[in-house]
Amino acid sequence: MHSPKSCDELLVEMVGFDTVNAAISGRTAPESPLAEFLATYAERLGFVVTRLPVDGFSFNVMVSYRIRADAPWLLFESHLDTVSADNMIIDPFSGRISEGRVFGRGACDTKSSGAAMLTALTAYRAGVHQPNNVAVLYTADEEIGKTGIRAFVNQSLHTLDFRPAGAIVGEPTGLRPVVAHNGIVRWCIRTKGVAAHSSDPRKGRSAITMMVNVIQAMESQYIPRLSASHPLTGSARCSINVIRGGTQVNMIPDACRIEIDRRVVPGENPQDVLPAVERLLDRLRQENPDLQVQQDPPFIDPPLDTRGNEAFIAFVQSALSAMSMPHEAGGGAYGTDASSFGEALIPAVVLGPGNIEQAHAENEWITLDQLQSAVDVYLRLMCQPLENAI
């Protein structure tokens, strides 16, 4: 096994692993080889390493460094999976370094954060000022199902002999603190018709025609009336992005479905989304008794809210301010693993190298300067007493 000697070497090694999310690639546990590499590498560095099971997705990896039993724990988290590497105009897994940049899928989102966190932890252990216990958590399946982080907060967290006082979630924020972001509700609406041969459509009922009415109602009576907003994350949004129906051109379709993406802002309750849509569907059923329509159970990723996180946000801002770096609190319209920490009542701030515009690009990259800055920022946070913020 090759042992990287620097953060950029570690990032190149990490990019070399194809960790395209399982739901995209069709591969089982694509993060596992990289997770095992990091676990073995950290063990050789002398850290305590724990492999935390994730059903169906192999395992998360936690690298920990305890300085004393009564010190607070600061947790750093970075996901190992990536989006698709299809249609990239560079070798997605070469980790090529050119013109001061590392290129490859995941170089920005978000293996750079993961490499910088472990590099910073190594430097922290070698230093003399060690006020905090520190752990670095590498998780699976962030891009699609959030399975890794949910397994950690719902299962693994209860088995640990410590509870994090705060979490830094690595995502490409340009090393500016993101303290709030929107949540996500995704679900399907299905219509059921009656199949018939297209030579006599009167014998059937088209599920597609039914769905047209549903879509028209959603786009005229539900989506335009969304009014919630947040000063850091923007407005509530909803869009219908996938439609599937019918099996062949000479058959009246007996089934149709749409897939909907609803962005909820901090302060909204994601559990209220489907009941509101169900009230709209009830009105449609009253207007057309033949309409058969139902909603599937949703995927919910809650928003990240600032409420209750004020002290930890100030802790992060203080470290950035001391380094003369931008420290104004920002927000995002996207989602991250930070909201799962929030659900577990663990304060979290999203902070990492790179720009979100580079994250899924066809030539994804991170600058070496930004990578080193991430190491410096993470190290500063590790060295800043956390007990004053809890």
C-alpha positions as CSV (number, residue, x, y, z in Angstrom):
1,M,0.0,0.0,0.0
2,H,1.3,3.4,-1.0
3,S,1.4,5.9,2.0
4,P,0.9,9.5,0.8
5,K,3.3,12.0,2.3
6,S,1.2,15.1,1.7
7,C,-2.4,16.3,1.4
8,D,-2.2,16.6,-2.4
9,E,-0.8,13.1,-2.6
10,L,-3.6,11.8,-0.4
11,L,-6.2,13.5,-2.6
12,V,-4.7,12.0,-5.8
13,E,-4.9,8.6,-4.2
14,M,-8.5,9.2,-3.2
15,V,-9.6,10.4,-6.6
16,G,-8.1,7.3,-8.1
17,F,-10.9,5.2,-6.5
18,D,-14.1,5.0,-8.6
19,T,-16.8,5.8,-6.0
20,V,-19.6,6.8,-8.2
21,N,-22.8,6.4,-6.1
22,A,-24.3,2.9,-6.1
23,A,-27.7,4.2,-7.3
24,I,-26.0,5.7,-10.3
25,S,-23.3,3.1,-11.1
26,G,-25.3,0.0,-10.3
27,R,-22.3,-1.3,-8.3
28,T,-22.7,-2.6,-4.8
29,A,-20.9,-0.5,-2.1
30,P,-18.6,1.4,-4.5
31,E,-17.1,3.4,-1.6
32,S,-15.8,0.3,0.2
33,P,-12.3,0.1,-1.4
34,L,-11.6,3.8,-0.6
35,A,-13.0,3.4,2.9
36,E,-10.7,0.5,3.5
37,F,-7.8,2.4,2.1
38,L,-8.4,5.3,4.4
39,A,-9.0,3.0,7.4
40,T,-5.7,1.2,6.8
41,Y,-3.8,4.4,6.1
42,A,-5.1,6.0,9.3
43,E,-4.2,2.9,11.3
44,R,-0.7,3.0,10.0
45,L,-0.5,6.7,11.1
46,G,-1.4,5.4,14.6
47,F,-4.9,6.7,14.9
48,V,-7.8,4.7,16.4
49,V,-10.0,3.6,13.5
50,T,-13.6,2.3,13.8
51,R,-15.5,0.7,10.9
52,L,-19.1,1.5,11.4
53,P,-21.6,-0.7,9.5
54,V,-24.1,0.8,7.0
55,D,-26.7,-1.7,5.8
56,G,-26.3,-2.3,2.1
57,F,-23.4,0.2,1.8
58,S,-20.6,-1.5,3.5
59,F,-19.3,0.8,6.2
60,N,-18.4,4.3,7.4
61,V,-15.0,5.0,8.7
62,M,-14.3,7.0,11.9
63,V,-10.7,8.1,12.6
64,S,-10.4,9.4,16.2
65,Y,-7.8,11.1,18.4
66,R,-8.5,11.4,22.1
67,I,-6.4,13.8,24.2
68,R,-8.2,13.4,27.5
69,A,-11.5,11.9,28.7
70,D,-13.1,15.2,29.7
71,A,-12.2,17.2,26.6
72,P,-15.1,18.0,24.1
73,W,-15.2,16.2,20.8
74,L,-15.1,18.1,17.5
75,L,-16.3,15.9,14.6
76,F,-15.3,16.4,10.9
77,E,-17.4,14.6,8.2
78,S,-16.8,14.1,4.5
79,H,-18.7,11.7,2.2
80,L,-16.8,9.3,-0.1
81,D,-19.3,8.8,-3.0
82,T,-19.5,11.0,-6.1
83,V,-21.9,11.8,-8.9
84,S,-21.6,10.1,-12.3
85,A,-18.3,10.3,-14.2
86,D,-20.0,9.9,-17.6
87,N,-19.5,12.7,-20.1
88,M,-16.4,14.0,-18.4
89,I,-13.8,15.5,-20.7
90,I,-10.9,14.4,-18.6
91,D,-9.8,11.0,-17.1
92,P,-12.1,11.0,-14.1
93,F,-9.9,8.9,-11.9
94,S,-6.4,10.0,-12.8
95,G,-6.0,12.6,-10.1
96,R,-3.8,14.5,-12.6
97,I,-2.0,17.5,-11.2
98,S,-1.6,20.4,-13.7
99,E,-1.3,24.1,-13.4
100,G,-1.7,24.1,-9.7
101,R,-4.9,22.0,-9.7
102,V,-5.9,18.4,-9.0
103,F,-8.4,17.1,-11.6
104,G,-10.9,14.2,-11.3
105,R,-14.3,13.2,-10.2
106,G,-14.6,14.0,-6.5
107,A,-11.5,16.3,-6.4
108,C,-13.8,19.1,-5.4
109,D,-16.9,17.3,-4.1
110,T,-15.7,16.3,-1.7
111,K,-12.6,14.2,-1.5
112,S,-10.6,17.4,-1.1
113,S,-12.4,18.0,2.3
114,G,-11.7,14.4,3.3
115,A,-8.0,14.6,2.5
116,A,-7.6,18.0,4.2
117,M,-9.4,16.8,7.4
118,L,-7.1,13.8,7.9
119,T,-4.0,15.8,7.0
120,A,-5.0,18.5,9.6
121,L,-5.6,15.8,12.2
122,T,-2.1,14.4,11.6
123,A,-0.7,17.9,12.1
124,Y,-2.9,18.4,15.2
125,R,-1.5,15.3,16.8
126,A,2.0,16.5,16.2
127,G,1.4,19.9,17.8
128,V,1.6,21.0,21.4
129,H,-1.8,22.8,21.7
130,Q,-4.5,20.2,21.9
131,P,-7.6,21.4,23.6
132,N,-10.1,19.1,21.8
133,N,-10.7,15.5,21.1
134,V,-11.1,15.2,17.4
135,A,-12.7,12.6,15.0
136,V,-12.9,12.4,11.2
137,L,-15.9,10.6,9.8
138,Y,-16.0,9.3,6.2
139,T,-19.5,8.4,5.1
140,A,-21.2,6.5,2.2
141,D,-24.1,7.4,-0.1
142,E,-24.5,11.2,0.4
143,E,-25.3,12.0,-3.2
144,I,-28.5,10.0,-3.4
145,G,-29.8,8.4,-0.2
146,K,-27.9,9.8,2.7
147,T,-27.6,6.2,3.9
148,G,-24.2,6.7,5.5
149,I,-24.9,9.7,7.6
150,R,-28.3,8.4,8.7
151,A,-26.7,5.1,9.8
152,F,-24.3,7.1,11.9
153,V,-26.8,9.4,13.6
154,N,-29.5,6.7,14.1
155,Q,-27.3,3.7,14.9
156,S,-23.6,4.2,15.4
157,L,-23.8,7.4,17.4
158,H,-25.5,5.6,20.3
159,T,-22.7,3.0,20.4
160,L,-19.9,5.5,20.9
161,D,-18.5,6.5,24.3
162,F,-18.7,10.2,23.4
163,R,-21.1,12.7,21.8
164,P,-19.8,15.3,19.4
165,A,-20.2,18.9,20.6
166,G,-20.2,20.1,17.0
167,A,-19.6,18.9,13.5
168,I,-17.8,20.4,10.5
169,V,-19.3,19.0,7.2
170,G,-17.0,19.1,4.3
171,E,-18.6,20.4,1.1
172,P,-17.3,22.9,-1.5
173,T,-18.2,26.3,0.1
174,G,-15.0,28.2,-0.8
175,L,-14.1,27.9,2.9
176,R,-17.0,30.2,3.8
177,P,-19.3,29.0,6.6
178,V,-22.7,27.8,5.4
179,V,-24.9,27.7,8.5
180,A,-28.3,27.0,6.9
181,H,-29.5,25.2,3.9
182,N,-32.8,24.0,2.4
183,G,-34.1,20.5,2.8
184,I,-35.5,18.1,0.2
185,V,-38.8,16.2,-0.1
186,R,-38.9,13.8,-3.1
187,W,-41.8,11.5,-4.0
188,C,-43.9,10.0,-6.7
189,I,-47.5,10.5,-7.6
190,R,-49.1,7.7,-9.5
191,T,-52.3,7.5,-11.6
192,K,-54.1,4.2,-12.4
193,G,-56.2,3.8,-15.5
194,V,-57.7,0.9,-17.5
195,A,-55.7,-0.7,-20.4
196,A,-57.3,-1.1,-23.7
197,H,-56.4,-1.5,-27.4
198,S,-55.9,1.9,-29.0
199,S,-58.3,0.8,-31.8
200,D,-61.1,1.6,-29.4
201,P,-60.0,4.0,-26.6
202,R,-63.5,4.2,-25.2
203,K,-62.9,0.8,-23.5
204,G,-60.0,2.1,-21.5
205,R,-59.1,5.0,-19.2
206,S,-55.8,6.7,-19.9
207,A,-53.6,7.1,-16.8
208,I,-51.6,9.7,-18.8
209,T,-54.7,11.8,-19.3
210,M,-55.4,11.6,-15.6
211,M,-51.8,12.7,-14.8
212,V,-52.1,15.7,-17.2
213,N,-54.9,16.9,-14.9
214,V,-52.7,16.3,-11.8
215,I,-49.8,18.2,-13.3
216,Q,-51.9,21.1,-14.4
217,A,-53.3,21.4,-10.9
218,M,-49.9,21.1,-9.3
219,E,-48.5,23.8,-11.5
220,S,-51.5,26.2,-11.2
221,Q,-52.7,25.7,-7.7
222,Y,-49.8,24.4,-5.6
223,I,-46.4,25.5,-6.9
224,P,-47.3,29.2,-7.5
225,R,-48.7,29.4,-4.0
226,L,-45.5,28.4,-2.2
227,S,-44.5,31.4,-0.1
228,A,-42.0,30.3,2.5
229,S,-38.6,31.9,2.4
230,H,-35.4,32.2,4.5
231,P,-32.9,35.1,4.4
232,L,-29.9,32.8,3.9
233,T,-31.4,30.0,1.7
234,G,-34.0,31.7,-0.5
235,S,-37.5,30.6,-1.4
236,A,-39.3,27.3,-1.2
237,R,-39.3,25.6,-4.6
238,C,-41.1,22.7,-6.3
239,S,-40.7,21.1,-9.7
240,I,-42.0,18.0,-11.5
241,N,-38.9,16.5,-13.1
242,V,-39.7,13.0,-14.3
243,I,-42.8,11.4,-16.0
244,R,-43.2,7.8,-17.1
245,G,-46.3,6.2,-18.5
246,G,-47.5,3.7,-21.1
247,T,-45.9,0.6,-22.4
248,Q,-46.5,0.7,-26.2
249,V,-48.0,3.0,-28.7
250,N,-51.1,0.9,-29.5
251,M,-52.2,0.5,-25.9
252,I,-54.2,2.9,-23.7
253,P,-51.9,3.3,-20.7
254,D,-53.0,2.0,-17.4
255,A,-50.3,3.5,-15.3
256,C,-48.4,6.8,-15.1
257,R,-46.1,8.4,-12.5
258,I,-44.4,11.6,-11.9
259,E,-41.4,12.4,-9.7
260,I,-41.4,15.6,-7.7
261,D,-38.7,17.6,-6.0
262,R,-39.7,20.0,-3.3
263,R,-37.2,22.2,-1.6
264,V,-38.2,23.2,2.0
265,V,-36.6,26.2,3.7
266,P,-35.5,26.3,7.4
267,G,-38.6,26.8,9.4
268,E,-40.8,24.7,7.2
269,N,-41.9,21.2,8.3
270,P,-41.1,18.6,5.6
271,Q,-43.8,16.4,7.0
272,D,-46.4,19.0,5.9
273,V,-45.6,18.7,2.2
274,L,-47.5,15.6,1.2
275,P,-50.7,16.4,3.2
276,A,-50.9,19.7,1.4
277,V,-50.7,18.0,-1.9
278,E,-53.2,15.4,-0.8
279,R,-55.7,18.1,-0.2
280,L,-55.3,19.2,-3.8
281,L,-55.7,15.6,-5.0
282,D,-58.9,15.3,-3.0
283,R,-60.4,18.2,-4.8
284,L,-59.5,16.6,-8.1
285,R,-61.1,13.3,-7.0
286,Q,-64.3,15.2,-6.1
287,E,-64.3,16.8,-9.6
288,N,-63.7,13.5,-11.3
289,P,-64.8,10.3,-9.4
290,D,-63.0,8.1,-12.0
291,L,-59.6,9.6,-11.1
292,Q,-57.4,7.1,-9.3
293,V,-54.3,8.8,-7.9
294,Q,-52.0,8.1,-5.0
295,Q,-48.8,9.4,-3.5
296,D,-45.9,7.2,-2.6
297,P,-44.0,7.6,0.7
298,P,-41.4,10.4,0.3
299,F,-37.7,10.7,0.7
300,I,-37.1,13.5,3.2
301,D,-33.8,15.3,3.9
302,P,-34.6,18.1,6.4
303,P,-33.3,21.6,6.2
304,L,-30.3,22.9,8.3
305,D,-31.4,25.6,10.6
306,T,-29.4,28.1,12.6
307,R,-31.6,27.9,15.6
308,G,-29.8,26.2,18.5
309,N,-26.5,26.4,16.7
310,E,-25.6,30.0,17.4
311,A,-22.7,29.2,19.8
312,F,-21.0,26.7,17.4
313,I,-21.5,29.0,14.5
314,A,-19.7,31.7,16.5
315,F,-16.9,29.2,17.2
316,V,-16.3,28.6,13.5
317,Q,-16.6,32.3,12.6
318,S,-14.1,33.1,15.3
319,A,-11.5,30.8,13.9
320,L,-12.0,32.1,10.4
321,S,-11.8,35.7,11.6
322,A,-8.6,35.0,13.4
323,M,-7.1,33.8,10.1
324,S,-8.4,37.0,8.3
325,M,-10.7,34.9,6.2
326,P,-14.3,35.6,5.2
327,H,-16.5,34.5,8.1
328,E,-19.9,35.9,7.3
329,A,-22.6,33.3,7.8
330,G,-24.0,32.0,4.5
331,G,-26.7,29.7,3.3
332,G,-27.4,27.3,0.4
333,A,-30.4,26.1,-1.6
334,Y,-28.9,22.6,-1.8
335,G,-28.8,19.9,0.9
336,T,-25.9,18.3,2.8
337,D,-25.2,15.7,5.5
338,A,-25.2,18.6,8.0
339,S,-29.0,18.5,8.4
340,S,-28.8,14.9,9.7
341,F,-26.5,16.2,12.5
342,G,-29.1,18.9,13.1
343,E,-31.8,16.3,13.5
344,A,-29.6,14.6,16.1
345,L,-29.2,17.9,17.9
346,I,-25.5,18.1,17.0
347,P,-24.6,21.7,15.9
348,A,-23.2,21.7,12.4
349,V,-21.6,24.1,9.9
350,V,-20.8,23.3,6.3
351,L,-17.2,24.3,5.4
352,G,-14.9,23.1,2.8
353,P,-12.6,23.9,-0.1
354,G,-13.7,24.5,-3.7
355,N,-16.7,26.0,-5.4
356,I,-20.0,24.4,-5.8
357,E,-19.9,25.3,-9.5
358,Q,-16.8,23.0,-9.9
359,A,-18.4,20.1,-7.9
360,H,-20.1,18.1,-10.7
361,A,-18.3,19.7,-13.7
362,E,-17.1,17.8,-16.7
363,N,-13.5,18.7,-15.7
364,E,-13.9,18.8,-12.0
365,W,-10.9,20.2,-10.1
366,I,-9.6,21.8,-6.9
367,T,-6.6,24.2,-6.6
368,L,-3.7,23.1,-4.5
369,D,-3.8,26.5,-2.8
370,Q,-7.4,26.0,-1.7
371,L,-6.6,22.4,-0.6
372,Q,-3.8,23.7,1.6
373,S,-6.0,26.5,2.9
374,A,-8.5,23.8,4.0
375,V,-5.8,22.0,5.9
376,D,-5.0,25.3,7.7
377,V,-8.6,26.1,8.5
378,Y,-9.4,22.6,9.8
379,L,-6.2,22.6,11.9
380,R,-7.2,26.0,13.3
381,L,-10.6,24.7,14.3
382,M,-9.0,21.7,16.0
383,C,-6.7,23.9,18.0
384,Q,-9.4,26.3,19.1
385,P,-10.9,25.4,22.5
386,L,-14.4,24.1,21.8
387,E,-15.5,24.1,25.5
388,N,-16.1,27.8,25.3
389,A,-18.8,27.2,22.6
390,I,-20.8,24.5,24.3
